[in-house]
């Protein structure tokens, strides 16, 4: 069975080789007889090859531009998440500042009452002054956090704007590359069919 298959395949191979050799011989003899028409087919073939190459390159450019646009969309989404997280942090820090201010004013009122009742150097007054200092320290730390978060939020907004500009440029590039693809298809069709 295997020997029979090998013989069949080799006979088919010889027949195919003979057919190709005959075709090459016939084409070679017709090419030598016609002198003036040999430049037009090679020019058309060269145009067709160039158009195919241009079409491949433009399609590759479209794929790359789409990839860039998608990356910009991901960047925009990530920057928006960062911006929203910064907004949440700002809100929480401002809330902490309000709470610290409320604690400070409450401790000040208690300090006045303690000073009148127990004296300025009493243990209760010293503890209240210590609490006021800690509350002021917390308030200042929260105010510093707010400033940093606002700076981060503004940087995220700038990043979003830049990414939107990049996305707009990528969309424009995609439109231009698709236009080039259509033009190259038309050129290729014209080279093949002459219409």
C-alpha positions as a printed Julia matrix, in Angstrom:
195×3 Matrix{Float64}:
   0.0    0.0     0.0
   2.74   2.45    0.91
   4.74   1.59   -2.2
   1.68   2.16   -4.35
   1.1    5.58   -2.71
   4.73   6.58   -3.27
   4.59   5.62   -6.94
   1.35   7.54   -7.43
   2.79  10.66   -5.76
   6.03  10.57   -7.74
   4.12  10.11  -11.02
   1.94  13.07  -10.13
   5.07  15.11   -9.31
   6.69  14.27  -12.67
   3.52  15.21  -14.51
   3.32  18.54  -12.69
   6.99  19.3   -13.39
   6.49  18.54  -17.08
   3.46  20.8   -17.23
   5.35  23.66  -15.6
   8.33  23.2   -17.91
   6.05  23.27  -20.96
   4.35  26.42  -19.73
   7.68  28.14  -19.1
   8.92  27.18  -22.57
   5.75  28.48  -24.2
   5.93  31.72  -22.28
   9.61  32.18  -23.1
   9.04  31.74  -26.82
   6.11  34.19  -26.9
   8.12  36.77  -24.9
  11.03  36.72  -27.37
   8.76  37.23  -30.41
   7.02  40.35  -29.08
   9.42  43.22  -28.46
   7.23  46.29  -27.88
   4.57  44.83  -25.57
   6.96  43.42  -22.94
   7.35  46.77  -21.08
   3.65  47.33  -20.42
   2.97  44.06  -18.5
   6.05  44.5   -16.32
   5.05  48.1   -15.6
   1.52  46.97  -14.77
   2.92  44.17  -12.61
   5.22  46.65  -10.88
   2.28  49.04  -10.32
   0.2   46.18   -8.96
   3.0   45.13   -6.62
   3.5   48.7    -5.44
  -0.23  49.14   -4.87
  -0.39  45.89   -2.91
   2.57  47.01   -0.83
   0.96  50.41   -0.21
  -2.3   48.7     0.71
  -0.5   46.43    3.19
   1.31  49.36    4.75
  -1.85  51.45    5.02
  -3.75  48.58    6.63
  -0.88  48.13    9.08
  -1.0   51.88    9.82
  -4.74  51.64   10.49
  -4.17  48.74   12.91
  -1.44  50.65   14.72
  -3.53  53.81   14.94
  -6.49  51.85   16.32
  -4.14  50.28   18.86
  -2.87  53.75   19.84
  -6.41  55.1    20.14
  -7.43  52.19   22.36
  -4.36  52.78   24.55
  -5.36  56.46   24.83
  -8.89  55.43   25.82
  -7.45  53.19   28.54
  -5.21  56.05   29.72
  -8.18  58.41   29.86
 -10.2   55.91   31.9
  -7.3   55.36   34.31
  -6.7   59.1    34.69
 -10.4   59.64   35.39
 -10.25  56.97   38.09
  -7.25  58.69   39.62
  -8.97  62.07   39.45
 -12.11  60.7    41.09
 -10.03  59.08   43.85
  -8.3   62.44   44.42
 -11.7   64.16   44.61
 -12.82  61.62   47.21
  -9.63  62.21   49.2
 -10.16  65.98   49.05
 -13.71  65.6    50.29
 -12.63  63.35   53.18
  -9.77  65.64   54.16
 -12.03  68.7    54.14
 -14.49  66.81   56.3
 -11.64  65.97   58.7
 -10.67  69.67   58.78
 -14.23  70.62   59.71
 -14.25  67.99   62.46
 -10.87  69.21   63.76
 -12.11  72.82   63.81
 -15.19  71.72   65.72
 -13.01  69.8    68.23
 -10.72  72.81   68.64
 -13.57  75.19   69.38
 -15.13  72.68   71.79
 -11.78  72.2    73.58
 -11.31  75.97   73.78
 -14.69  76.4    75.47
 -13.85  73.61   77.9
 -10.44  75.2    78.56
 -12.05  78.51   79.48
 -14.38  76.73   81.91
 -11.53  74.67   83.34
  -9.35  77.77   83.78
 -12.1   79.51   85.72
 -12.95  76.47   87.82
  -9.56  74.84   88.47
  -7.0   77.48   87.44
  -4.66  77.91   84.49
  -2.04  75.38   85.61
  -4.42  72.61   86.59
  -4.12  69.1    85.19
  -7.43  69.4    83.34
  -6.37  72.68   81.66
  -3.03  71.21   80.64
  -4.79  68.18   79.12
  -7.18  70.42   77.17
  -4.31  72.56   75.85
  -2.58  69.34   74.76
  -5.78  68.22   72.97
  -6.04  71.58   71.21
  -2.43  71.29   69.99
  -3.08  67.77   68.68
  -6.26  68.89   66.93
  -4.43  71.81   65.3
  -1.66  69.44   64.19
  -4.27  67.12   62.66
  -6.0   70.04   60.97
  -2.7   71.26   59.46
  -1.87  67.76   58.26
  -5.3   67.45   56.63
  -4.88  70.88   54.99
  -1.53  69.73   53.6
  -3.18  66.56   52.29
  -5.85  68.67   50.6
  -3.18  70.75   48.85
  -1.39  67.6    47.62
  -4.64  66.01   46.47
  -5.67  69.17   44.61
  -2.26  69.2    42.91
  -2.7   65.52   41.95
  -6.23  66.14   40.69
  -5.03  69.03   38.53
  -2.25  66.86   37.11
  -4.81  64.15   36.33
  -7.02  66.71   34.57
  -4.03  67.82   32.48
  -3.28  64.16   31.65
  -6.9   63.61   30.62
  -6.81  66.65   28.33
  -3.52  65.49   26.77
  -4.84  61.96   26.27
  -7.98  63.35   24.64
  -5.8   65.34   22.24
  -3.83  62.18   21.46
  -7.05  60.25   20.9
  -8.3   62.98   18.57
  -5.02  62.83   16.6
  -5.27  59.02   16.43
  -8.85  59.24   15.14
  -7.68  61.7    12.5
  -4.83  59.35   11.53
  -7.27  56.44   11.29
  -9.52  58.45    8.97
  -6.58  59.4     6.74
  -5.22  55.85    6.66
  -8.63  54.41    5.79
  -8.87  56.97    3.0
  -5.45  55.81    1.77
  -6.62  52.19    1.91
  -9.64  53.05   -0.25
  -7.4   54.9    -2.72
  -4.95  52.0    -2.87
  -7.79  49.53   -3.47
  -9.04  51.71   -6.3
  -5.52  51.91   -7.79
  -5.09  48.15   -7.49
  -8.44  47.56   -9.15
  -7.51  50.0   -11.91
  -4.17  48.25  -12.48
  -5.82  44.84  -12.68
  -8.81  45.71  -14.82
  -7.84  48.99  -16.48
 -11.09  50.71  -15.47
